[in-house]
Amino acid sequence: MDLAVMGEYLPRFGEAFLLTLRIGWAGIALSLLIGLAAAFIRHFKIPLLSGLMAGYIELFRNTPLLVQLFFIYFGLPKLGFTVSPELCGAVGLGLLGGSYMAESFRSGLDAVPPAQSLSALSLGMTRRQLFVHVVLPQAFAISTPSVVANVIFLLKETSVFSAISLMDLMFTAKDLIGLYYDTTECLVLLVLFYIVMLLPVSLLGRKLEKKFEFGRSGT
């Protein structure tokens, strides 16, 4: 392994890392918004919308991200909608992630015991106060491990962005390997940058889980 070669490639991997991080977190932010909306719709069983959300979740959970990206990037222009690779990556990741986040949030909402809602209402709480101060905090605490796992999964899924010509980490590694055959050096850099991207999320997730566990045990 040539450290000089790795040092030479470091700036290119750094640029690819920032691009991957930017698009990845944009997609994750979108997935959280979609997931919350879909979870509320399914939890409260809103007519018509609940069925549509169920169909959306099954569709995106059971098709690969690569297929979804190809449909958005190559299929939508046939219908007159042209999207940039960056937008395609963020939207594709957001739609895939939203289907997973929706189930995580819904499981958290469904796991709150109904007896607590009845007790809160009997104490004079309004339904809004009940939802904001009783249901939501517990639902988020319960769904935290699953949400963190989904975030890690989505960040790893950014590795397929290279298929739509995005200069992400995977594209950069494959490009340099194809040009200069420095396979070991490129793969080591690729692994290191993914660790830098994912390890803080994993550590933060563990910290949040311990905090919520302590909070539940203290109540």
C-alpha positions in Angstrom: 0.0 0.0 0.0 1.5 3.3 -1.2 0.8 6.1 1.3 2.0 8.7 -1.2 -0.6 7.6 -3.7 -3.3 7.7 -1.0 -2.2 11.3 -0.2 -2.4 12.2 -3.8 -6.0 10.8 -4.1 -7.2 12.3 -0.8 -8.5 15.6 -2.2 -10.6 13.8 -4.8 -12.0 11.5 -2.2 -12.6 14.6 0.0 -14.7 16.3 -2.7 -16.6 13.1 -3.3 -17.2 12.6 0.4 -18.8 16.1 0.7 -21.0 15.5 -2.3 -22.1 12.1 -0.9 -22.8 13.6 2.5 -24.7 16.6 1.1 -27.0 14.5 -1.1 -27.3 11.7 1.5 -28.5 14.0 4.3 -30.8 15.9 1.9 -32.4 12.5 1.1 -32.6 11.6 4.8 -34.3 14.9 5.7 -36.8 14.2 3.0 -37.3 10.7 4.2 -38.0 11.9 7.7 -40.7 14.3 6.5 -42.3 11.7 4.3 -42.1 9.0 7.0 -43.7 11.2 9.7 -46.6 12.2 7.3 -47.2 8.6 6.2 -47.0 7.3 9.8 -49.6 9.8 11.0 -51.9 9.0 8.1 -51.7 5.3 8.7 -51.9 5.5 12.5 -55.0 7.6 12.4 -56.4 5.5 9.5 -57.3 8.5 7.3 -59.7 7.3 4.6 -58.2 6.9 1.1 -54.9 8.4 2.1 -54.1 5.5 4.4 -54.5 3.0 1.5 -52.3 5.2 -0.8 -49.6 5.3 1.9 -49.7 1.6 2.3 -49.3 1.1 -1.4 -46.4 3.6 -1.5 -44.6 1.8 1.4 -44.9 -1.6 -0.2 -43.8 -0.3 -3.6 -40.6 1.4 -2.4 -39.7 -1.1 0.3 -39.8 -3.9 -2.3 -37.9 -2.4 -5.2 -34.1 -1.6 -5.2 -32.9 2.0 -4.9 -31.0 1.5 -8.2 -34.2 0.8 -10.1 -35.9 3.8 -8.5 -33.0 6.0 -9.5 -33.1 4.7 -13.0 -36.8 5.4 -13.3 -36.4 9.0 -12.0 -33.3 9.8 -13.9 -34.0 8.1 -17.2 -37.8 7.5 -17.1 -39.1 10.9 -16.1 -37.5 12.7 -19.0 -39.6 10.6 -21.3 -42.6 12.2 -19.6 -41.1 15.7 -20.0 -39.6 16.0 -16.5 -35.8 16.4 -16.5 -34.0 16.2 -13.2 -30.3 16.7 -12.3 -28.3 13.8 -10.9 -28.1 15.5 -7.5 -31.9 16.0 -7.3 -32.5 12.5 -8.5 -30.2 11.1 -5.8 -31.8 13.1 -3.0 -35.4 12.4 -4.1 -34.7 8.7 -4.8 -33.1 8.3 -1.4 -35.9 10.3 0.3 -38.7 8.2 -1.3 -37.0 4.9 -0.4 -36.2 6.1 3.1 -39.7 7.5 3.7 -41.1 4.0 3.2 -38.9 2.7 6.0 -39.2 5.7 8.3 -43.0 5.5 8.0 -43.0 2.0 9.5 -40.6 3.0 12.2 -42.6 6.0 13.3 -45.9 4.1 13.0 -44.6 1.2 15.2 -43.6 3.8 17.8 -47.1 5.4 17.7 -48.9 2.1 17.9 -46.7 0.9 20.8 -47.9 3.6 23.2 -50.4 1.9 25.5 -54.0 3.1 25.0 -54.4 3.2 28.8 -52.1 6.2 29.0 -54.3 8.1 26.6 -57.4 7.3 28.6 -55.6 8.4 31.8 -54.4 11.7 30.3 -57.9 12.5 29.0 -59.4 11.7 32.4 -57.0 14.2 34.0 -58.4 16.9 31.8 -55.9 17.0 29.0 -57.1 18.0 25.5 -56.4 15.7 22.7 -53.7 18.1 21.4 -52.0 18.1 24.8 -52.3 14.3 24.9 -50.7 13.9 21.6 -47.9 16.4 22.1 -46.9 15.7 25.7 -47.8 12.0 26.1 -47.9 10.1 22.8 -45.2 11.8 20.7 -42.4 11.7 23.2 -42.9 8.0 23.9 -43.4 7.2 20.2 -40.1 8.9 19.3 -38.2 7.2 22.1 -39.5 3.8 21.0 -38.8 4.3 17.3 -35.3 5.8 17.8 -33.3 2.6 17.4 -35.1 1.8 14.1 -34.8 5.3 12.8 -31.0 5.4 13.5 -30.7 2.0 11.7 -32.6 3.4 8.8 -30.3 6.5 8.6 -27.2 4.2 8.5 -28.8 2.1 5.9 -29.6 5.1 3.7 -26.1 6.5 4.0 -24.7 3.2 2.8 -27.2 3.1 -0.1 -25.6 6.3 -1.4 -23.0 3.9 -2.9 -25.3 3.3 -5.9 -25.3 7.0 -6.9 -22.5 6.4 -9.2 -24.9 4.7 -11.6 -26.5 8.1 -12.4 -23.1 9.7 -13.0 -22.7 11.3 -9.6 -19.1 11.8 -8.6 -19.7 10.2 -5.2 -17.2 8.1 -3.2 -17.9 4.9 -5.1 -17.7 6.6 -8.5 -14.4 8.2 -7.5 -12.9 4.9 -6.3 -14.0 3.0 -9.5 -12.7 5.8 -11.7 -9.3 5.9 -10.1 -9.0 2.1 -10.0 -9.9 2.0 -13.7 -7.3 4.7 -14.6 -4.3 3.8 -12.5 -5.0 0.3 -11.1 -4.3 1.4 -7.5 -6.9 -0.9 -6.2 -5.7 -1.3 -2.6 -5.1 2.4 -2.0 -8.5 3.4 -3.4 -10.4 0.7 -1.5 -8.8 1.6 1.8 -9.7 5.3 1.3 -13.2 4.3 0.3 -13.6 2.3 3.5 -12.1 5.0 5.7 -14.4 7.7 4.3 -17.5 5.5 4.8 -16.4 4.9 8.4 -16.0 8.7 8.9 -19.5 9.2 7.5 -21.3 6.4 9.4 -19.5 6.0 12.8 -20.7 9.4 14.2 -24.3 8.4 13.4 -23.9 5.0 15.1 -22.4 6.6 18.2 -25.0 9.3 18.4 -27.7 6.6 18.0 -26.4 4.6 20.9 -26.2 7.7 23.0 -29.8 8.6 22.2 -31.0 5.1 22.9 -29.4 5.1 26.3 -30.9 8.5 27.1 -34.4 7.4 26.1 -34.0 4.1 28.0 -32.9 6.0 31.1 -35.8 8.4 30.7 -38.4 5.5 30.4 -36.9 3.6 33.4 -37.0 6.8 35.5 -40.7 7.4 34.9 
